Amino acid sequence: MVKERVDVRVELELLDELDIIAQRNGQSRSAVIRDAIDSYVDKKKHDWNTTSIQVNIPTRLAGRLQKRVFNGDANNRDEAIGEAIKTWVVTHEQFHLHTKYELDAITAENMKNDKANAQHQDAGKQLARK
């Protein structure tokens, strides 16, 4: 594979961290930079045909997702998030297909009863005035 030389300027602190990573992995600085560029390009290339959604989730939920990964219930964070979203969708689907209509019916019945009670009270007050 033909390689081309590229010069890049970076902050000294970033370069120090890069050297530490290279040393820990037994790689050269150039190899680590090539790996980083390869990962970045691969990620960006896949993002071109996808829609990204950014969601802020409570710390408690993020902890539960991470626990699923640690327990082996999911292979990585993305899979854990995918499973969480599926669960969320099923729960909300059940609510909107079943529970919501039951709650709407109960609410309508209660409002009807409240209206009937108010009419009885008004009728009672009118009788008391006579």
Kinemage of the C-alpha trace (Angstrom):
@kinemage 1
@onewidth
@group {chain A} dominant
@subgroup {mainchain}
@vectorlist {calphas} color= white
{ca met a 1} P 0.000 0.000 0.000
{ca val a 2} L 1.374 3.375 -1.004
{ca lys a 3} L 1.577 5.847 1.862
{ca glu a 4} L 1.744 9.602 1.644
{ca arg a 5} L 3.368 11.794 4.234
{ca val a 6} L 1.069 14.220 6.072
{ca asp a 7} L 2.279 16.866 8.515
{ca val a 8} L -0.042 17.781 11.365
{ca arg a 9} L 0.499 20.172 14.247
{ca val a 10} L -0.944 19.201 17.632
{ca glu a 11} L -0.680 20.494 21.183
{ca leu a 12} L 2.176 19.072 23.260
{ca glu a 13} L -0.214 17.624 25.853
{ca leu a 14} L -2.090 15.693 23.163
{ca leu a 15} L 1.178 14.453 21.696
{ca asp a 16} L 2.319 13.253 25.143
{ca glu a 17} L -0.923 11.293 25.574
{ca leu a 18} L -0.543 9.861 22.094
{ca asp a 19} L 2.992 8.699 22.907
{ca ile a 20} L 1.752 7.016 26.097
{ca ile a 21} L -0.907 5.146 24.116
{ca ala a 22} L 1.667 4.102 21.521
{ca gln a 23} L 4.044 2.851 24.204
{ca arg a 24} L 1.313 0.881 26.020
{ca asn a 25} L 0.237 -0.752 22.749
{ca gly a 26} L 3.778 -1.399 21.574
{ca gln a 27} L 3.183 0.701 18.478
{ca ser a 28} L 4.869 3.657 16.887
{ca arg a 29} L 3.332 7.094 17.099
{ca ser a 30} L 2.611 6.919 13.355
{ca ala a 31} L 0.816 3.583 13.699
{ca val a 32} L -1.433 4.977 16.434
{ca ile a 33} L -2.205 8.056 14.335
{ca arg a 34} L -3.003 5.878 11.303
{ca asp a 35} L -5.342 3.719 13.446
{ca ala a 36} L -7.059 6.843 14.769
{ca ile a 37} L -7.509 8.283 11.283
{ca asp a 38} L -8.784 4.933 9.990
{ca ser a 39} L -11.360 4.715 12.818
{ca tyr a 40} L -12.453 8.307 12.281
{ca val a 41} L -12.863 7.893 8.512
{ca asp a 42} L -14.707 4.583 8.962
{ca lys a 43} L -17.136 6.138 11.446
{ca lys a 44} L -17.740 9.200 9.282
{ca lys a 45} L -18.167 7.059 6.176
{ca his a 46} L -20.942 5.062 7.870
{ca asp a 47} L -22.574 8.248 9.161
{ca trp a 48} L -23.141 9.510 5.594
{ca asn a 49} L -26.043 7.122 5.031
{ca thr a 50} L -27.511 7.233 8.506
{ca thr a 51} L -29.470 9.610 10.643
{ca ser a 52} L -27.943 10.400 13.979
{ca ile a 53} L -30.087 11.012 17.019
{ca gln a 54} L -28.641 12.543 20.147
{ca val a 55} L -30.523 11.871 23.338
{ca asn a 56} L -29.835 13.023 26.866
{ca ile a 57} L -30.664 10.229 29.277
{ca pro a 58} L -30.656 10.237 33.050
{ca thr a 59} L -27.451 9.087 34.729
{ca arg a 60} L -29.379 6.256 36.399
{ca leu a 61} L -30.445 4.867 33.031
{ca ala a 62} L -26.932 5.229 31.606
{ca gly a 63} L -25.654 3.255 34.593
{ca arg a 64} L -28.187 0.483 33.932
{ca leu a 65} L -27.149 0.322 30.276
{ca gln a 66} L -23.502 0.075 31.258
{ca lys a 67} L -24.346 -2.649 33.764
{ca arg a 68} L -26.032 -4.662 30.971
{ca val a 69} L -22.788 -4.482 28.999
{ca phe a 70} L -20.698 -5.506 32.025
{ca asn a 71} L -23.060 -8.399 32.819
{ca gly a 72} L -22.807 -9.686 29.260
{ca asp a 73} L -26.487 -8.984 28.492
{ca ala a 74} L -25.281 -6.788 25.630
{ca asn a 75} L -22.027 -6.878 23.689
{ca asn a 76} L -21.491 -3.134 23.716
{ca arg a 77} L -23.083 0.155 24.641
{ca asp a 78} L -24.845 0.533 21.287
{ca glu a 79} L -26.480 -2.891 21.612
{ca ala a 80} L -27.590 -2.074 25.177
{ca ile a 81} L -29.101 1.209 23.979
{ca gly a 82} L -30.821 -0.602 21.120
{ca glu a 83} L -32.360 -3.083 23.554
{ca ala a 84} L -33.452 -0.245 25.838
{ca ile a 85} L -35.104 1.551 22.919
{ca lys a 86} L -36.915 -1.633 21.851
{ca thr a 87} L -38.226 -2.066 25.406
{ca trp a 88} L -39.308 1.584 25.499
{ca val a 89} L -41.124 1.270 22.159
{ca val a 90} L -42.967 -1.905 23.227
{ca thr a 91} L -43.998 -0.326 26.531
{ca his a 92} L -45.293 2.842 24.863
{ca glu a 93} L -46.954 0.856 22.105
{ca gln a 94} L -48.863 -1.192 24.689
{ca phe a 95} L -49.825 1.991 26.515
{ca his a 96} L -51.127 3.703 23.401
{ca leu a 97} L -52.880 0.606 22.032
{ca his a 98} L -54.519 -0.566 25.252
{ca thr a 99} L -54.014 1.328 28.488
{ca lys a 100} L -54.597 4.822 27.055
{ca tyr a 101} L -58.068 3.893 25.795
{ca glu a 102} L -58.957 2.297 29.113
{ca leu a 103} L -57.795 5.415 30.965
{ca asp a 104} L -59.693 7.653 28.541
{ca ala a 105} L -62.869 5.600 29.139
{ca ile a 106} L -62.434 5.781 32.926
{ca thr a 107} L -61.790 9.525 32.742
{ca ala a 108} L -64.871 10.073 30.568
{ca glu a 109} L -66.993 8.017 32.997
{ca asn a 110} L -65.664 9.995 35.973
{ca met a 111} L -66.372 13.297 34.215
{ca lys a 112} L -69.891 12.108 33.409
{ca asn a 113} L -70.405 11.107 37.062
{ca asp a 114} L -68.992 14.451 38.245
{ca lys a 115} L -71.391 16.280 35.942
{ca ala a 116} L -74.325 14.186 37.180
{ca asn a 117} L -73.338 14.874 40.806
{ca ala a 118} L -73.123 18.586 40.107
{ca gln a 119} L -76.589 18.528 38.516
{ca his a 120} L -77.999 16.674 41.555
{ca gln a 121} L -76.436 19.215 43.892
{ca asp a 122} L -77.890 22.098 41.875
{ca ala a 123} L -81.306 20.431 41.892
{ca gly a 124} L -81.056 19.903 45.663
{ca lys a 125} L -80.156 23.557 46.224
{ca gln a 126} L -83.087 24.670 44.072
{ca leu a 127} L -85.459 22.461 46.061
{ca ala a 128} L -84.079 23.811 49.320
{ca arg a 129} L -84.776 27.402 48.195
{ca lys a 130} L -88.451 26.675 47.511
